[in-house]
Amino acid sequence: MKLDINFIREQYAVFRDADSAEWAFFENAGGSYIPDQVLKRFFNFLEYTKVQPYGLFPSSKEAGTAMDAGYQCIADLINADGDDLTIGPSTTLNLYVLAQAFRPSLKDGDEIIVTNQDHEANIGNWRRLSEFGIVTKEWQVDPQNGELNIDDLKLLISDRTRLVCFNLCSNIVGTLNDVKAITKLAHQFNALAIADGVAFAPHQIPDVNELDVDVYLHSTYKTFGTHLGVMWIKQSVMPKLYPQGHYFNADKPHYNMNPTGPLHAEIAALAGIGDYYDTIYEHQYGSTKLNRHDRAAKVFELFVNHERRLSNLLLYTLKNIPNVRILGQSEATSGTRSGTISFIPEGIKSSEVVKKLLENQIAVRNGHFYVVRLIEALGIKDPDEGVVRISLVHYNTEAEINRLCQGLKNIFT
Ligand SMILES: Cc1ncc(COP(=O)(O)O)c(C=O)c1O
């Protein structure tokens, strides 16, 4: 079955607007557009229930119910127990809080493995713990294509390793890391696996049990929702963590790892992500008895196939341009890469490539995307120039990709 791309685009105000739709938007890894279903929940909350939630008067009760629906929807989508979720303002802040929460249970000389492929959120927050005698070791990428090799992790991991912090997919390289192999290795050494799924979740539906990681995170403003960060912590890990909220909330789910408190309307709106996937499910498959995770998984099967096809059209064009170095896999086969495709141009600055594409209403960006260590490892002298990143998701069309490919050919030939 093929994804009905016209139906998908009808769900977004930005695509219904003729002027906005002129732009081919390929900066989705920076943040995706929001469909009607999410906006409806968001505005409804702001219009009718924007009061302190969980009180006894009607608007307050409704506000609490709407927020609970947001938590439950995310829990269902990632196949988790809702009580194990923290929903904070961003993944960076969630990781900062998580690192502080782990600190009291880590001892002088304990080791944490970080990569130089991750967004700085999953590196810097751990490296800061060196002030307390914690040693960080770096699992380094192949400097040619930016990929991680599990054999290098085997050389670093030891009985002193407490945490292995890595991303399921890089927001630049786009290769899906072998989460099962990484997690298995971490667990063999009694270390915990801390998995950043920010660049993964827009392209694949995560199942935290299946992934078998100990902490999982992603950012909902990249998965068609409001600007929030989701952090799931396995129940068995909680005793190792020192609560980070107010002392009287120490045992309270959603609050014990969230010192800022929940963002009410934004959380309520998250239920709209589930509504969106359900709308697509019903349109494509009809009614069902499947649970929400399984419905979303079926929808993502269509997304994956669609994205793979578009990715391969772009990769084919890039492979035929001699003065371009593609990062990650140069072909998208099942389970190997997301639609985040970056390259290093030779003989022309990244910013020049972007400028020329923008002239043709093709929205892309260049730079380091907060992954400066990777950019340096790849041998790029100026991180602000960095790479050209093209990131597509399921709502991009073949016509947009063709325009992009033609734009690239014009620049390089
Ligand atoms: C892979 C990855 N991890 C973490 C982050 C940080 O997420 P947030 O902006 O929610 O702090 C980003 C943001 O771009 C990212 O791409």
The ligand as an ORCA input file, in Angstrom:
! r2SCAN-3c Opt
* xyz 0 1
  C      19.739     14.101     17.815
  C      19.341     15.241     18.703
  N      19.450     15.080     20.020
  C      19.090     16.049     20.880
  C      18.617     17.257     20.427
  C      18.214     18.309     21.414
  O      16.833     18.369     21.474
  P      16.110     19.626     22.120
  O      16.117     20.712     21.107
  O      14.735     19.118     22.438
  O      16.860     19.989     23.343
  C      18.497     17.478     19.048
  C      18.017     18.771     18.535
  O      18.170     19.100     17.396
  C      18.874     16.442     18.170
  O      18.770     16.588     16.848
*
